[in-house]
Amino acid sequence: MTSHRGPPNGPIVLVVEDDPETRAALVRDLHAHGYRAVEAPDGRSALRRWEAGRPDIVLLDLGLPDIDGLVVVRRIRRDATTPIVILSGRYEEREKVAALEGGADDYVTKPFGMDELNARLRVALRHAAGPAGADDGRVEVGPLTFDASRHEVWIDDTPIDLTPREFEILRVLLAHAGRLVTKGRLLRAVWGEAYSEEASYVYVHVSQLRRKLAAADPSGALRDLIVTEPGVGYRVREA
């Protein structure tokens, strides 16, 4: 890989950004947060640098001067599961969905705060290291315990009666805790490929799931467990 700058032992981030001032600011802030950085001003050089040494994570602008950032996402995803966080000024929902459906792990819209970006990078790296949860398949979020092996959900000491669809939705969201899951991905994971266009199914079942969790949790700790990203999908906070 092209020589990198930053702390000697931090994760290596490939920063793909065509604006030199923005790229320099990103690299400077990444160094301050303990990352090493490799820089690329366009898509073709990004692919060359990725292939030369496989970074730990890719921070990718979609609006590149030579090839579309979605091409870079698909090319990387063809060969590797390297986490990809999109950083872009594009606001259209369809572009966010296309990037996430194409294999990106998360999406941060400009302008952004460095603390938010750093948090998203940490989540993507943590998930790339291996599955979350205990060895026995349990995941705990505040008062909620999700037990995949026993097919049970508890809030404190109270079992929660979920339908099979609600249970699977919660399973998928918790497996991607901290990351954005598009409605399309959720549909395919829970209902199968034949239902990939039936977004209303997700809305109805997620709404029911939220109501059940809120009703069983008098503390209110789970009220915002499932966050809606309008027009794109859902995100749950990390376990």
Helices and strands as residue ranges (DSSP letters): E 12-16, H 20-32, E 36-40, H 43-53, E 57-60, H 69-79, E 84-88, H 93-101, E 106-109, H 114-128, E 138-141, E 144-147, E 152-155, E 158-159, H 164-175, E 181-182, H 183-190, G 193-195, H 199-216, E 226-229, E 233-236
